[in-house]
Amino acid sequence: MTTNKTCIDLFCGAGGSSLGFKRAGFDIVCAVEVDPDAVSTYRHNIGDPVLHEDSREIESILKRFLKKSIKEL
């Protein structure tokens, strides 16, 4: 039985950790970064979804993200 590995990349910066996760077989379900220039670079390097938000608000971010994901099912 194969399970999908997923992760959320907080403080994602330009996407270095996400790239490592992707190469290790993970699906990046969401990335969060407060710096607008880093968000732009992340989108260029990795793509979406990346949120331009403060990671200290993780509870609010997860609630919105999970609500959106459930609606997509």
mmCIF file of the C-alpha atoms, coordinates in Angstrom:
data_MODEL
# 
_entry.id   MODEL 
# 
loop_
_atom_site.group_PDB 
_atom_site.id 
_atom_site.type_symbol 
_atom_site.label_atom_id 
_atom_site.label_alt_id 
_atom_site.label_comp_id 
_atom_site.label_asym_id 
_atom_site.label_entity_id 
_atom_site.label_seq_id 
_atom_site.pdbx_PDB_ins_code 
_atom_site.Cartn_x 
_atom_site.Cartn_y 
_atom_site.Cartn_z 
_atom_site.occupancy 
_atom_site.B_iso_or_equiv 
_atom_site.pdbx_formal_charge 
_atom_site.auth_seq_id 
_atom_site.auth_comp_id 
_atom_site.auth_asym_id 
_atom_site.auth_atom_id 
_atom_site.pdbx_PDB_model_num 
ATOM 1  C CA . MET A 1 1  ? 0.000   0.000  0.000   1.00 0.00 ? 1  MET A CA 1 
ATOM 2  C CA . THR A 1 2  ? 1.430   3.375  -1.020  1.00 0.00 ? 2  THR A CA 1 
ATOM 3  C CA . THR A 1 3  ? 0.616   6.513  0.910   1.00 0.00 ? 3  THR A CA 1 
ATOM 4  C CA . ASN A 1 4  ? 1.001   9.996  -0.490  1.00 0.00 ? 4  ASN A CA 1 
ATOM 5  C CA . LYS A 1 5  ? 3.417   12.130 1.455   1.00 0.00 ? 5  LYS A CA 1 
ATOM 6  C CA . THR A 1 6  ? 2.300   15.723 1.811   1.00 0.00 ? 6  THR A CA 1 
ATOM 7  C CA . CYS A 1 7  ? 3.691   18.754 3.570   1.00 0.00 ? 7  CYS A CA 1 
ATOM 8  C CA . ILE A 1 8  ? 3.161   22.430 4.248   1.00 0.00 ? 8  ILE A CA 1 
ATOM 9  C CA . ASP A 1 9  ? 6.253   24.630 3.923   1.00 0.00 ? 9  ASP A CA 1 
ATOM 10 C CA . LEU A 1 10 ? 6.211   27.470 6.468   1.00 0.00 ? 10 LEU A CA 1 
ATOM 11 C CA . PHE A 1 11 ? 8.715   30.299 6.086   1.00 0.00 ? 11 PHE A CA 1 
ATOM 12 C CA . CYS A 1 12 ? 9.198   28.950 2.554   1.00 0.00 ? 12 CYS A CA 1 
ATOM 13 C CA . GLY A 1 13 ? 11.448  31.718 1.254   1.00 0.00 ? 13 GLY A CA 1 
ATOM 14 C CA . ALA A 1 14 ? 12.411  31.145 -2.382  1.00 0.00 ? 14 ALA A CA 1 
ATOM 15 C CA . GLY A 1 15 ? 11.508  27.447 -2.251  1.00 0.00 ? 15 GLY A CA 1 
ATOM 16 C CA . GLY A 1 16 ? 14.676  25.559 -1.326  1.00 0.00 ? 16 GLY A CA 1 
ATOM 17 C CA . SER A 1 17 ? 12.985  23.326 1.237   1.00 0.00 ? 17 SER A CA 1 
ATOM 18 C CA . SER A 1 18 ? 10.000  22.736 -1.027  1.00 0.00 ? 18 SER A CA 1 
ATOM 19 C CA . LEU A 1 19 ? 12.329  21.661 -3.815  1.00 0.00 ? 19 LEU A CA 1 
ATOM 20 C CA . GLY A 1 20 ? 13.954  19.161 -1.465  1.00 0.00 ? 20 GLY A CA 1 
ATOM 21 C CA . PHE A 1 21 ? 10.552  17.876 -0.358  1.00 0.00 ? 21 PHE A CA 1 
ATOM 22 C CA . LYS A 1 22 ? 9.425   17.512 -3.985  1.00 0.00 ? 22 LYS A CA 1 
ATOM 23 C CA . ARG A 1 23 ? 12.594  15.577 -4.869  1.00 0.00 ? 23 ARG A CA 1 
ATOM 24 C CA . ALA A 1 24 ? 11.924  13.312 -1.880  1.00 0.00 ? 24 ALA A CA 1 
ATOM 25 C CA . GLY A 1 25 ? 8.455   12.511 -3.237  1.00 0.00 ? 25 GLY A CA 1 
ATOM 26 C CA . PHE A 1 26 ? 6.315   14.884 -1.203  1.00 0.00 ? 26 PHE A CA 1 
ATOM 27 C CA . ASP A 1 27 ? 3.382   16.892 -2.541  1.00 0.00 ? 27 ASP A CA 1 
ATOM 28 C CA . ILE A 1 28 ? 3.576   20.489 -1.349  1.00 0.00 ? 28 ILE A CA 1 
ATOM 29 C CA . VAL A 1 29 ? -0.015  21.298 -0.438  1.00 0.00 ? 29 VAL A CA 1 
ATOM 30 C CA . CYS A 1 30 ? 0.726   24.839 0.688   1.00 0.00 ? 30 CYS A CA 1 
ATOM 31 C CA . ALA A 1 31 ? 3.651   27.183 1.294   1.00 0.00 ? 31 ALA A CA 1 
ATOM 32 C CA . VAL A 1 32 ? 3.576   30.324 3.422   1.00 0.00 ? 32 VAL A CA 1 
ATOM 33 C CA . GLU A 1 33 ? 5.916   33.322 3.282   1.00 0.00 ? 33 GLU A CA 1 
ATOM 34 C CA . VAL A 1 34 ? 5.592   36.889 4.560   1.00 0.00 ? 34 VAL A CA 1 
ATOM 35 C CA . ASP A 1 35 ? 8.184   38.517 2.260   1.00 0.00 ? 35 ASP A CA 1 
ATOM 36 C CA . PRO A 1 36 ? 6.567   39.564 -1.058  1.00 0.00 ? 36 PRO A CA 1 
ATOM 37 C CA . ASP A 1 37 ? 9.808   39.228 -3.035  1.00 0.00 ? 37 ASP A CA 1 
ATOM 38 C CA . ALA A 1 38 ? 10.321  35.695 -1.710  1.00 0.00 ? 38 ALA A CA 1 
ATOM 39 C CA . VAL A 1 39 ? 6.710   34.826 -2.637  1.00 0.00 ? 39 VAL A CA 1 
ATOM 40 C CA . SER A 1 40 ? 7.332   35.997 -6.193  1.00 0.00 ? 40 SER A CA 1 
ATOM 41 C CA . THR A 1 41 ? 10.554  33.988 -6.392  1.00 0.00 ? 41 THR A CA 1 
ATOM 42 C CA . TYR A 1 42 ? 8.827   30.914 -4.920  1.00 0.00 ? 42 TYR A CA 1 
ATOM 43 C CA . ARG A 1 43 ? 6.091   31.135 -7.555  1.00 0.00 ? 43 ARG A CA 1 
ATOM 44 C CA . HIS A 1 44 ? 8.747   31.335 -10.265 1.00 0.00 ? 44 HIS A CA 1 
ATOM 45 C CA . ASN A 1 45 ? 10.784  28.429 -8.854  1.00 0.00 ? 45 ASN A CA 1 
ATOM 46 C CA . ILE A 1 46 ? 8.090   26.091 -7.511  1.00 0.00 ? 46 ILE A CA 1 
ATOM 47 C CA . GLY A 1 47 ? 4.647   27.419 -8.479  1.00 0.00 ? 47 GLY A CA 1 
ATOM 48 C CA . ASP A 1 48 ? 1.485   27.620 -6.416  1.00 0.00 ? 48 ASP A CA 1 
ATOM 49 C CA . PRO A 1 49 ? -0.040  27.342 -3.892  1.00 0.00 ? 49 PRO A CA 1 
ATOM 50 C CA . VAL A 1 50 ? 2.037   29.841 -1.957  1.00 0.00 ? 50 VAL A CA 1 
ATOM 51 C CA . LEU A 1 51 ? 0.370   32.243 0.437   1.00 0.00 ? 51 LEU A CA 1 
ATOM 52 C CA . HIS A 1 52 ? 1.730   35.727 1.121   1.00 0.00 ? 52 HIS A CA 1 
ATOM 53 C CA . GLU A 1 53 ? 0.947   35.683 4.820   1.00 0.00 ? 53 GLU A CA 1 
ATOM 54 C CA . ASP A 1 54 ? 2.568   35.710 8.245   1.00 0.00 ? 54 ASP A CA 1 
ATOM 55 C CA . SER A 1 55 ? 3.270   32.136 9.384   1.00 0.00 ? 55 SER A CA 1 
ATOM 56 C CA . ARG A 1 56 ? 2.498   33.160 12.963  1.00 0.00 ? 56 ARG A CA 1 
ATOM 57 C CA . GLU A 1 57 ? -1.141  33.092 11.851  1.00 0.00 ? 57 GLU A CA 1 
ATOM 58 C CA . ILE A 1 58 ? -0.904  29.370 11.074  1.00 0.00 ? 58 ILE A CA 1 
ATOM 59 C CA . GLU A 1 59 ? -4.142  28.464 12.854  1.00 0.00 ? 59 GLU A CA 1 
ATOM 60 C CA . SER A 1 60 ? -6.144  30.873 10.696  1.00 0.00 ? 60 SER A CA 1 
ATOM 61 C CA . ILE A 1 61 ? -4.266  29.817 7.554   1.00 0.00 ? 61 ILE A CA 1 
ATOM 62 C CA . LEU A 1 62 ? -4.922  26.125 8.176   1.00 0.00 ? 62 LEU A CA 1 
ATOM 63 C CA . LYS A 1 63 ? -8.599  26.703 8.902   1.00 0.00 ? 63 LYS A CA 1 
ATOM 64 C CA . ARG A 1 64 ? -9.044  28.595 5.609   1.00 0.00 ? 64 ARG A CA 1 
ATOM 65 C CA . PHE A 1 65 ? -6.926  26.133 3.672   1.00 0.00 ? 65 PHE A CA 1 
ATOM 66 C CA . LEU A 1 66 ? -8.727  23.070 5.033   1.00 0.00 ? 66 LEU A CA 1 
ATOM 67 C CA . LYS A 1 67 ? -12.135 24.653 4.410   1.00 0.00 ? 67 LYS A CA 1 
ATOM 68 C CA . LYS A 1 68 ? -11.139 25.355 0.776   1.00 0.00 ? 68 LYS A CA 1 
ATOM 69 C CA . SER A 1 69 ? -9.729  21.849 0.312   1.00 0.00 ? 69 SER A CA 1 
ATOM 70 C CA . ILE A 1 70 ? -12.862 20.204 1.683   1.00 0.00 ? 70 ILE A CA 1 
ATOM 71 C CA . LYS A 1 71 ? -15.050 22.220 -0.719  1.00 0.00 ? 71 LYS A CA 1 
ATOM 72 C CA . GLU A 1 72 ? -12.911 20.983 -3.651  1.00 0.00 ? 72 GLU A CA 1 
ATOM 73 C CA . LEU A 1 73 ? -13.645 17.316 -2.811  1.00 0.00 ? 73 LEU A CA 1 
# 
